[in-house]
Amino acid sequence: MVSSPKPVGYTAITARYDLEVIPNRHASFISHTSTHRTNLIGDEIEEIYPARYWPGDSLGAHLEFALKYDGTNLAILAELFNKAPEPEILECVLSKPTGKYTRRIWFLYEFLTEKKLPIDDLQHGNYIPLLEPDEYYTFGSRKIFRQRIINNLPGNGNFCPLIRRTEVLRQFEASDLTESCRKKLASYPPEILQRALGYLYTKETKSSFGIEHVTPNASRTERFVALLKLAEEKDFCEKEFLLDLQNRIVDPRFKDSGYRTNQNYIGETIAWQGEHIHYVCPKPEDLPGLMEGWLAAHRQMEEHDMPAVLHAAVIAYGFVFLHPFEDGNGRIHRFLIHNILARRHFSPEGIMFPISAAMLKHIKDYDNSLETFSRRLMPLVEYSLDEMGTMTVSNETKNWYRFMDMTPQAEALYQFVDRTIETELLNELEFLARYDKTKRNIQEIVDMPDRKIDLFIRCCLQNNGRLSARKRTNFFQFLTEEEIAGMEQAVQDSYDKSYGGDT
């Protein structure tokens, strides 16, 4: 009879201590043979190692294996350190206190529990990074004398999501989207860039509301456009500015004076007194600490020059996952992407990225960027709903929001930025450039008022490049057959079938 592979690393630790955690994306097992294989299951990896990799049965052996092969999972470690007896952790550290992985375990125990183990500070040895810079996005070089560790975590004890250096993210970094965008924009005259800007603000506003299936009236549209215009000038990642932002974009009856004080959730009614819950937000009593950590992480990322798209991903997606307000969280989340990209000079000055338009056009990808976290979280949350729809969460959930793996959100945002540059932004500029060319060519045929030329072009674009008989009768009776044919040809020459811009 062939024995099943034995769990090792986080898989073994989770089972041994019965931890309620989001499973690590890399699960390790030890075979009884020389087998070494990797299985991809959805977006998770199951790796089977040969028998010679077996580290032993102790907690320290499995922890070292986990950090070495499974990566650093702060949420699992936080749950473990809260549950495992301190003497077991102490035994693990004392077994080889100067070891690379043991020093990391020692530091992380004290960092995550805010307890100090009864061990003297190390007096010698090289400093080692807490996270391997080749495997994670890190910043800073805060030297911790006690364990001779360089704390390069991209956050703090209240909020510290990690981003892994995946091949997808490495490729986006190498592509230098900022410089690519600048070069492409340089081919368009300033007047076209300026004309496009007003439309892009409105497009972004309507798209952001459209994601939530809301059609804003003229007043709400104008208010949101006005906010977008401030995105380059002001850092909105302060509590008072976030409150002001929320109060400006929601119905005045739903303004907040502080972070929410009730248990919020996202769901939909599927039957009488029945709801399907998509996402449960952090407990209101956990919000002050989480938001304090979120704000501190933002300041650290800005200070240490975290790549702008990664910075925006952590802060914007982190905000919507924390869901600090009763209403408007989604729109603020998308606004913060603009705010950070503009202030970090990722998007060229004076140009607005209609990110929400790309998200709306690829709504399944956008929903997946949110659900990648929520669908892994939801099996762990123990909640109940009363007859009024009020939710109560009965278990401790804070660590799952403190220490998220935000790699999927970082990859998704890079993809949306890339699509925004290549389609939503450049297509609009190309449309205007072609429009100006068409207008000049039409004026050479008939010197009509601008309003009439605009109407002619729109009518043709709505009818595959030709003027319909009805619209000719209604609006252009004064034109000859020859003039109409020439003007139609001008439109067709500029807007051939290969052009996919908005009309």
C-alpha positions in Angstrom: 0.0 0.0 0.0 1.4 3.4 -1.0 1.4 6.0 1.8 0.0 9.4 1.2 2.5 12.3 1.3 2.9 13.9 4.7 2.1 17.6 5.3 5.0 19.8 6.1 5.5 23.5 6.8 2.4 25.6 7.1 0.2 22.7 6.1 1.4 20.6 9.0 1.4 23.5 11.5 -2.2 24.5 10.6 -3.4 20.9 11.2 -1.4 20.3 14.4 -2.7 23.5 16.1 -6.1 23.4 14.5 -5.6 27.0 13.2 -8.5 28.8 11.6 -6.6 30.5 8.8 -6.8 31.3 5.1 -4.6 28.5 3.6 -1.2 29.4 2.4 -1.0 29.6 -1.4 1.9 27.2 -1.4 1.2 23.9 0.3 4.0 21.5 0.9 4.1 17.7 1.4 6.8 15.1 1.8 6.7 12.0 -0.3 8.0 8.6 0.9 9.9 8.3 -2.4 12.3 10.5 -4.4 9.4 12.2 -6.1 9.5 16.0 -6.6 6.6 17.5 -8.4 4.4 20.6 -8.4 0.7 20.7 -9.0 -1.1 23.9 -9.9 -4.7 23.9 -8.4 -6.4 27.1 -9.5 -4.2 29.9 -8.2 -2.6 27.7 -5.5 0.5 25.5 -5.7 0.8 22.1 -4.1 4.5 20.9 -4.0 5.5 17.3 -3.2 9.2 17.1 -2.0 11.3 13.9 -1.9 11.7 12.1 1.5 15.1 13.6 2.1 13.4 17.0 2.7 11.6 15.8 5.8 12.7 18.3 8.5 11.6 16.5 11.7 8.5 16.6 13.9 9.3 19.7 16.0 7.5 23.0 15.6 10.8 24.7 15.0 11.6 22.3 12.1 8.2 22.9 10.4 8.5 26.7 10.9 11.9 26.8 9.4 10.7 24.7 6.4 7.7 27.0 6.0 9.8 30.2 5.9 12.3 28.5 3.5 9.9 26.9 1.0 6.4 28.2 1.6 7.2 31.9 2.1 6.3 34.3 4.9 2.7 34.2 5.9 2.1 36.7 8.7 -1.6 35.8 9.2 -0.8 32.1 9.8 2.2 33.0 12.1 0.0 35.5 14.1 -2.6 32.8 14.7 0.1 30.2 15.6 1.9 32.5 18.0 -1.4 33.3 19.7 -2.2 29.6 20.2 1.1 27.7 20.6 2.5 27.7 24.2 5.3 30.1 24.6 7.7 27.4 25.8 7.5 25.7 22.4 8.4 28.9 20.7 11.2 29.5 23.2 12.6 26.0 22.6 12.5 26.6 18.8 14.5 29.8 19.1 17.0 28.5 21.7 17.8 25.4 19.6 19.9 27.6 17.2 19.4 31.3 18.1 21.9 32.5 15.5 20.3 30.6 12.6 18.9 32.7 9.8 15.4 31.3 9.9 15.3 31.0 13.7 16.2 34.7 14.1 13.3 35.5 11.7 10.9 33.4 13.8 12.1 35.1 17.0 11.6 38.6 15.5 8.2 37.7 14.1 7.0 36.2 17.3 7.8 39.4 19.2 6.6 41.7 16.4 3.2 39.9 16.0 2.5 39.2 19.7 4.1 42.3 21.2 5.6 39.9 23.8 9.3 39.6 24.6 10.9 36.2 24.9 13.3 35.7 27.9 16.4 35.6 25.6 19.3 38.0 25.6 20.0 40.1 22.6 22.4 38.8 20.0 25.8 40.5 20.4 27.4 39.5 17.1 26.7 38.3 13.6 25.7 39.8 10.3 22.3 41.5 9.8 19.9 39.6 7.6 16.8 40.8 5.8 13.5 39.7 7.3 11.9 39.2 3.8 14.0 38.0 0.9 14.1 41.0 -1.5 14.1 38.6 -4.5 10.9 37.0 -3.3 8.9 40.0 -1.9 8.5 43.7 -2.5 10.1 45.4 0.4 11.4 48.8 1.5 13.4 50.3 4.3 16.4 49.0 6.2 15.3 49.3 9.8 18.0 47.5 11.8 16.7 45.5 14.8 19.7 45.0 17.1 18.0 42.3 19.2 17.9 39.7 16.5 20.3 41.4 14.1 17.5 41.6 11.6 16.8 44.2 8.9 13.0 44.8 9.2 12.0 45.4 5.5 8.3 44.7 6.0 6.1 46.9 3.8 3.8 47.9 6.7 3.4 47.6 10.4 1.9 45.5 13.1 -1.6 46.9 12.5 -1.6 46.5 8.7 1.0 44.8 6.7 0.0 43.1 3.4 2.7 41.4 1.4 3.2 41.3 -2.4 5.2 38.4 -3.9 7.6 39.1 -6.8 5.8 37.0 -9.4 6.8 36.7 -13.0 3.8 38.8 -14.0 4.9 41.7 -11.8 8.5 41.4 -12.9 7.4 41.7 -16.5 5.2 44.8 -15.8 8.1 46.4 -13.9 10.5 45.8 -16.8 8.0 47.3 -19.3 8.1 50.7 -17.6 4.5 51.7 -18.3 5.1 55.3 -17.2 7.8 55.9 -19.8 5.9 54.0 -22.4 2.9 56.2 -21.8 4.9 59.4 -22.0 6.4 58.5 -25.3 3.0 57.6 -26.8 1.4 60.9 -25.5 4.3 62.9 -27.0 3.0 62.2 -30.5 -0.2 64.2 -29.8 -0.3 68.0 -29.8 -1.1 69.7 -26.5 -4.4 71.0 -27.7 -5.7 67.4 -28.2 -4.4 66.3 -24.8 -6.3 69.3 -23.2 -9.5 68.5 -25.1 -9.4 64.9 -24.1 -8.9 65.7 -20.4 -12.4 67.0 -19.8 -14.0 64.0 -21.5 -11.7 61.6 -19.5 -12.8 63.1 -16.2 -16.4 62.5 -17.1 -15.8 59.1 -18.5 -14.0 58.0 -15.3 -16.8 59.4 -13.1 -19.6 57.6 -15.0 -17.6 54.4 -15.1 -16.9 54.4 -11.4 -20.6 54.8 -10.6 -21.4 52.4 -13.4 -19.4 49.6 -11.7 -21.9 49.9 -8.9 -24.9 50.1 -11.3 -25.6 53.7 -10.4 -26.3 56.4 -12.9 -25.2 59.7 -11.3 -27.2 62.9 -12.0 -25.5 66.0 -13.3 -24.8 67.4 -9.8 -23.2 64.2 -8.5 -21.1 63.9 -11.7 -19.8 67.4 -11.3 -18.9 66.8 -7.7 -17.0 63.7 -8.5 -15.2 65.3 -11.5 -14.2 68.2 -9.2 -12.7 65.7 -6.7 -10.8 63.9 -9.5 -9.2 67.2 -10.5 -7.9 67.5 -6.9 -6.2 64.1 -7.1 -2.9 65.4 -8.3 -2.7 68.2 -5.6 -3.6 66.6 -2.3 -2.9 63.5 -0.3 -6.3 62.1 0.7 -4.9 59.4 2.9 -5.8 61.1 6.1 -8.8 60.4 8.2 -10.3 63.9 8.0 -9.8 64.0 4.2 -11.3 60.5 3.7 -14.4 61.6 5.7 -14.6 64.8 3.6 -14.3 62.7 0.4 -17.0 60.3 1.6 -19.3 63.1 2.5 -18.9 64.7 -1.0 -19.6 61.6 -3.0 -22.6 60.1 -1.2 -26.2 61.2 -0.8 -26.1 63.8 2.0 -28.4 61.6 4.1 -25.7 58.9 4.3 -22.8 61.1 5.3 -20.5 59.6 8.0 -18.9 61.6 10.9 -16.3 58.8 11.6 -15.6 55.2 10.8 -18.6 52.9 10.8 -19.7 51.5 14.2 -21.8 48.6 12.9 -20.9 45.3 11.4 -21.0 45.8 7.6 -21.2 43.3 4.8 -21.9 43.0 1.1 -24.7 40.7 0.0 -27.7 40.4 -2.2 -31.3 39.3 -1.4 -32.1 36.0 -3.0 -35.4 35.1 -1.3 -37.8 36.5 1.3 -35.7 37.1 4.4 -32.8 35.3 2.6 -29.4 36.9 1.7 -26.4 35.6 -0.1 -23.4 37.2 1.7 -20.4 37.9 -0.6 -18.1 39.6 1.8 -18.0 40.3 5.6 -16.1 43.4 6.6 -13.8 43.8 9.6 -15.5 44.1 13.0 -16.2 47.8 13.9 -14.1 47.5 17.1 -11.1 46.4 15.0 -11.4 49.3 12.5 -9.6 52.0 14.4 -6.4 50.0 14.7 -6.6 48.6 11.1 -7.2 52.1 9.7 -4.4 53.5 11.8 -2.1 50.8 10.4 -3.4 51.4 6.9 -2.6 55.2 7.1 0.9 54.4 8.5 1.6 51.9 5.7 0.6 54.6 3.2 3.1 57.1 4.7 5.8 54.4 4.8 5.3 53.4 1.2 5.4 57.0 0.0 8.5 57.7 2.1 10.4 54.7 0.9 9.3 55.1 -2.8 7.4 51.8 -3.1 6.6 51.3 -6.9 3.6 53.5 -7.6 1.3 50.8 -8.9 2.0 48.5 -6.0 1.5 51.4 -3.6 -1.8 52.1 -5.2 -2.9 48.5 -5.1 -2.1 48.0 -1.4 -3.8 51.2 -0.3 -6.8 51.3 -2.7 -7.7 47.6 -2.4 -6.8 47.6 1.3 -9.3 50.4 1.8 -12.1 48.6 0.1 -11.4 45.4 2.0 -11.4 47.3 5.3 -14.6 49.1 4.2 -14.5 51.8 6.9 -17.6 53.7 5.8 -21.3 52.9 5.5 -21.4 54.0 1.8 -19.0 55.1 -0.9 -16.2 52.7 -0.2 -15.9 51.4 -3.8 -15.8 54.9 -5.3 -13.2 56.1 -2.8 -11.2 52.9 -3.5 -11.0 53.7 -7.2 -10.4 57.4 -6.5 -7.4 56.5 -4.3 -5.8 54.8 -7.3 -5.8 58.1 -9.2 -4.7 60.0 -6.1 -1.6 57.8 -5.5 -0.7 57.4 -9.2 -0.9 61.1 -9.8 1.0 62.1 -6.6 3.7 59.5 -7.3 4.1 61.0 -10.8 3.2 57.7 -12.4 0.6 59.2 -14.6 1.9 62.1 -16.7 1.0 65.6 -15.3 -2.2 66.9 -16.7 -3.4 63.5 -17.9 -6.1 61.5 -16.1 -6.1 57.7 -16.3 -9.7 56.4 -16.7 -9.0 53.3 -14.7 -12.6 52.7 -13.9 -13.4 52.6 -17.6 -11.0 49.7 -18.0 -12.4 48.0 -14.9 -16.0 48.4 -16.2 -15.1 47.1 -19.6 -13.4 44.1 -18.0 -15.8 43.7 -15.1 -15.2 40.0 -14.6 -11.5 40.7 -14.1 -12.3 43.5 -11.7 -14.8 41.4 -9.7 -12.2 38.6 -9.6 -9.6 41.0 -8.2 -11.9 41.6 -5.2 -13.2 38.0 -4.9 -9.7 36.5 -4.9 -9.5 37.7 -1.3 -13.2 37.4 -0.3 -13.8 33.9 -1.4 -10.8 32.7 0.6 -11.9 34.7 3.6 -15.6 33.8 3.8 -15.3 30.1 4.9 -13.6 31.3 8.1 -16.1 34.0 9.2 -18.7 32.9 11.7 -21.7 35.2 11.4 -25.4 35.4 11.9 -28.1 37.6 10.6 -31.2 38.6 12.5 -34.6 39.3 10.9 -33.7 42.9 10.3 -30.5 42.0 8.4 -28.2 43.0 11.3 -25.0 40.9 11.3 -23.1 39.6 14.3 -19.6 38.1 13.8 -18.8 35.7 16.6 -15.1 34.8 16.0 -11.9 36.8 15.9 -11.2 38.0 12.4 -8.7 40.9 12.7 -5.6 39.0 11.6 -7.1 38.1 8.3 -7.4 41.8 7.4 -4.1 42.9 8.9 -1.9 40.5 6.9 -3.4 40.0 3.5 -1.5 38.6 0.5 -2.2 41.4 -2.0 -0.2 39.9 -4.9 -3.4 39.2 -7.0 -4.6 42.7 -6.5 -1.2 44.2 -7.6 -1.2 42.0 -10.7 -4.8 43.0 -11.5 -4.1 46.8 -11.1 -1.0 46.6 -13.3 -3.2 44.9 -16.0 -5.9 47.6 -15.6 -3.3 50.4 -15.9 -1.8 48.7 -19.0 -5.3 48.4 -20.6 -6.1 52.0 -19.6 -3.0 53.3 -21.5 -3.5 51.2 -24.5 -7.2 51.5 -25.0 -9.1 54.0 -22.9 -6.5 56.7 -23.1 -4.9 56.3 -26.4 -8.1 55.4 -28.2 -9.6 58.7 -27.1 -6.6 60.7 -28.2 -6.5 58.8 -31.5 -10.3 59.5 -32.0 -9.7 63.2 -31.5 -6.7 63.3 -33.8 -8.7 61.5 -36.5 -11.7 63.8 -35.8 -9.6 66.9 -36.5 -8.2 65.4 -39.7 -11.8 64.5 -40.9 -13.0 68.0 -40.0 -10.2 69.7 -42.0 -10.9 67.5 -45.0 -14.6 68.2 -44.9 -14.0 71.9 -44.7 -12.0 71.7 -47.9 -15.2 70.3 -49.6 -17.8 72.6 -47.9 -17.0 75.3 -45.5 -19.9 74.6 -43.1 -20.3 75.8 -39.5 -18.5 73.6 -36.9 -21.7 72.4 -35.4 -22.9 71.1 -38.8 -19.6 69.3 -39.5 -19.7 67.7 -36.0 -23.3 66.5 -36.7 -22.3 65.1 -40.1 -19.4 63.1 -38.7 -21.5 61.7 -35.8 -24.3 60.7 -38.2 -21.8 58.9 -40.4 -20.0 57.1 -37.6 -23.4 55.9 -36.4 -24.1 54.4 -39.8 -20.8 52.7 -40.9 -19.4 55.8 -42.5 -22.4 56.8 -44.5 -25.1 59.4 -44.1 -28.6 57.8 -43.9 -31.3 59.0 -46.2 -33.4 60.2 -43.3 -30.7 62.3 -41.7 -29.8 63.7 -45.1 -33.4 64.8 -45.5 -33.7 66.1 -42.0 -30.4 68.0 -41.6 -28.4 68.2 -44.9 -30.8 69.0 -47.7 -28.5 71.9 -48.8 -25.6 69.5 -49.8 -25.2 68.0 -53.3 -24.7 64.3 -54.0 -21.1 65.0 -55.0 -20.4 66.9 -51.7 -22.0 64.2 -49.6 -20.0 61.5 -51.3 -16.7 63.4 -50.8 -17.5 64.1 -47.1 -18.5 60.5 -46.5 -15.2 59.4 -48.0 -13.3 61.8 -45.7 -15.0 60.1 -42.7 -14.3 56.6 -44.0 -10.6 57.5 -44.7 -10.1 58.6 -41.1 -12.2 55.9 -39.4 -11.5 52.7 -41.1 -12.6 49.3 -39.8 -9.3 48.8 -38.0 -10.0 51.7 -35.6 -11.7 50.6 -32.4 -12.1 53.9 -30.7 -15.2 55.2 -28.9 -17.7 57.1 -31.0 
